């Protein structure tokens, strides 16, 4: 009686295991199915984080420098120049040219 139970398990398990092994064999041509090696990834990640921190620090410093430059800039001379610019008369040669008109669309032939 017990041999029928073991035979039944083999009858069901053997095709499953065979199909599974065949699937792994075929997959091994397309994907590396071996154990993953994560050595070196931690060091690369650490270096990338460190590089990003340095870049952020440089951007903060540049932001502060530009903000200080704006705060310390003498804007009164620019205001006078802008007033003069607004009252200038423009001649036709200084104005931007209008783009040429678009070409006419081709007419599709008709089938009679």
SVG drawing of the C-alpha trace seen along z (x, -y; Angstrom):
<svg xmlns="http://www.w3.org/2000/svg" viewBox="-13 -109 48 111">
<polyline fill="none" stroke="black" stroke-width="0.4" points="0.0,0.0 2.8,-2.3 4.6,-1.7 1.6,-3.1 1.9,-6.4 5.5,-6.7 4.9,-5.9 2.2,-8.6 4.6,-11.1 7.3,-10.2 4.8,-10.3 3.8,-13.8 7.2,-15.2 9.4,-13.8 7.7,-15.7 7.6,-18.9 11.3,-18.6 12.2,-17.8 10.3,-20.8 11.8,-23.0 15.4,-21.8 14.7,-22.4 13.4,-25.9 16.5,-26.7 18.7,-25.4 17.0,-27.5 17.0,-30.6 20.7,-30.2 21.3,-31.3 19.7,-34.6 20.1,-35.4 22.9,-34.8 21.1,-32.4 24.2,-32.0 24.4,-33.5 24.8,-37.3 28.1,-38.8 27.6,-42.2 31.2,-42.9 32.3,-46.2 28.7,-47.6 28.8,-49.0 32.0,-50.9 30.6,-52.2 27.5,-53.4 29.5,-55.1 31.6,-56.9 28.5,-58.0 26.9,-59.3 30.1,-61.1 30.3,-62.6 26.7,-63.8 27.3,-65.4 30.3,-67.3 28.3,-68.5 25.5,-69.7 28.0,-71.5 29.6,-73.2 26.2,-74.3 25.3,-75.7 28.5,-77.7 27.9,-79.0 24.4,-80.0 25.6,-81.9 28.3,-83.6 25.8,-84.7 23.3,-85.8 26.0,-88.0 27.0,-89.4 23.3,-90.4 23.0,-91.9 26.2,-94.0 25.5,-95.1 24.8,-98.8 21.4,-98.8 21.0,-102.6 23.3,-102.8 21.2,-100.1 17.9,-101.8 19.1,-104.9 20.3,-102.9 17.0,-101.1 15.1,-104.4 17.2,-105.6 16.7,-102.3 12.9,-102.6 12.9,-106.1 15.1,-105.3 13.6,-105.4 14.1,-102.3 14.8,-102.5 13.6,-99.9 17.1,-98.3 17.3,-97.5 13.9,-95.7 13.9,-92.0 12.8,-90.8 9.6,-88.9 9.9,-85.3 9.0,-84.6 5.5,-83.3 5.1,-79.5 5.2,-77.8 1.8,-76.8 0.8,-73.3 1.0,-70.9 -2.2,-69.8 -2.8,-66.0 -3.6,-64.4 -7.2,-63.2 -8.1,-59.8 -10.8,-59.7"/>
</svg>
